[in-house]
């Protein structure tokens, strides 16, 4: 019986060889007979040479493009760590009978919590109060000039009511806020269960006091949050983006924030990551920033890692994994033949 080979992208390991995320438990791979796993060398875009003899790839940040794949090669699954997959060429993967899998169960709660973290920090003017508190008596004397905003009765809006958007509304239920959202693919029954009013995009911008971005980045959503739509928002409103930076026209957002067109923003993602040191957004005091890592917790890495490992082991056993993004691959004869071959060689029972 041959060996099932699993590669992990280089960023799962530090330069000294220690794990970047100790909570990512690799022991199920270590314990599986006839399975070998290893870490790739660093490359911004993984090359076909690195994946030549690989059956499965567990991927964090590097790109997998058409040049990463070899026609009729061994690679059968790319298990992306997280729910974003803009660093993977889905069409190229499907054309080469490679399933792309994400980990919605691992990120659902951590990302929803990170959204609420930004909502609470913006509403309470946390960073302003932290700054003045550190200035001693002179700063403390200014505290009455920085009252926060109570959440009861305000409108929490979301662009997207999928995996994370729905979890956000579940967690926010005790806050006594009004819920609205725009999502052309939303399940009306789920929205009703969550108490969310589904409406058109412009209305979400107009009525939200806290507008949260919870949709994937695609050609259709690139710069969805543009100058015109930002102009619909209340001067007292806040924008929160933990999804992908390019969904927001950052230059337009910067100008709106500078002009006081909205009250502030909480951003875990930016259009360019990392930003230039002289990016004007970085100098604004009505913005809270995080380095695309606010949801990075021990639970996120444990849950997402476990989901990726389950996906890899399912493929090895000849089973379709949970969380396939490029669903068209499922009906491809080449993909079905690979699963049958894995089942014959590695399947249990």
Beta strands, then each sheet from edge to edge (+ up, - down):
strand 1: 4-8
strand 2: 35-39
strand 3: 56-59
strand 4: 77-80
strand 5: 99-101
strand 6: 155-159
strand 7: 178-182
strand 8: 196-198
strand 9: 210-213
strand 10: 238-241
strand 11: 264-267
strand 12: 287-289
sheet 1: 2+ 1+ 3+ 4+ 5+
sheet 2: 8+ 7+ 6+ 9+ 10+ 11+ 12+
end
